[in-house]
Amino acid sequence: QGLEQGLEQGLEQGLEQGLEQGLEQGLEQERSLIVRQLGRKVGQLSPDTENQVKQLSFAQLDQLGEALLDFSTLGDLTDFLNGLNT
């Protein structure tokens, strides 16, 4: 019974850890995609701006992913990012 319980706990921990890593990798891929899209849409991002984007939460990245379709200048991105902080 102890072995069975240990195996069950190990399996739960492994699944939990795998799910957490998968979510983190997915978020990192989304950040990377949005940074690339922004570069194509408004031009090369400064390292500071790129870091700002990479620090956004999943919900904020989702908003940015939609909003960037309407951007035409780097100023549009700056305005968006400043709007998140107010």
C-alpha positions in Angstrom: 0.0 0.0 0.0 2.9 2.4 0.7 4.4 1.7 -2.7 1.1 2.3 -4.4 0.6 5.6 -2.6 4.2 6.6 -3.4 3.7 5.8 -7.1 0.4 7.7 -7.1 2.0 10.8 -5.5 4.9 10.6 -7.9 2.5 10.4 -10.9 0.5 13.4 -9.6 3.7 15.4 -9.1 5.0 14.5 -12.6 1.7 15.5 -14.2 1.5 18.7 -12.3 5.1 19.6 -13.2 4.6 18.6 -16.8 1.5 20.8 -17.1 3.2 23.7 -15.5 6.2 23.4 -17.9 3.9 23.1 -20.9 2.0 26.2 -19.9 5.2 28.2 -19.4 6.5 27.0 -22.8 3.3 28.0 -24.5 3.4 31.4 -22.9 7.0 31.9 -24.0 6.1 30.9 -27.6 3.2 33.4 -27.6 5.5 36.2 -26.3 8.0 35.4 -29.0 5.4 35.4 -31.7 4.0 38.7 -30.6 7.4 40.3 -30.5 8.0 39.1 -34.1 4.6 40.3 -35.3 5.3 43.7 -33.7 8.6 43.9 -35.4 7.0 43.3 -38.8 4.1 45.7 -38.0 5.9 48.7 -36.5 9.6 48.1 -37.0 12.5 47.0 -34.8 11.7 47.1 -31.1 14.2 48.6 -28.7 15.5 46.1 -26.1 13.5 48.0 -23.4 10.3 47.8 -25.3 10.8 44.1 -26.1 11.4 43.4 -22.4 8.2 45.3 -21.5 6.3 43.1 -23.9 8.0 39.9 -22.5 6.9 40.9 -19.0 3.2 41.1 -19.8 0.8 38.6 -18.3 -1.1 36.1 -20.5 -4.2 38.2 -20.5 -2.2 41.3 -21.5 -0.5 39.4 -24.2 -3.8 38.4 -25.5 -5.0 42.0 -25.6 -1.8 43.1 -27.3 -2.1 40.3 -29.9 -5.5 41.7 -30.9 -4.6 45.4 -30.6 -1.4 45.1 -32.7 -3.5 44.5 -35.8 -4.5 48.2 -35.7 -1.0 49.5 -35.0 0.8 51.5 -37.6 3.6 53.1 -35.7 5.8 52.3 -32.7 3.9 55.1 -30.9 0.8 53.0 -31.1 2.6 50.2 -29.2 4.0 52.7 -26.7 0.5 54.1 -26.1 -0.9 50.6 -25.6 1.8 49.7 -23.1 1.4 53.0 -21.2 -2.4 52.4 -21.1 -1.8 49.1 -19.3 0.0 50.9 -16.5 -2.8 53.3 -15.8 
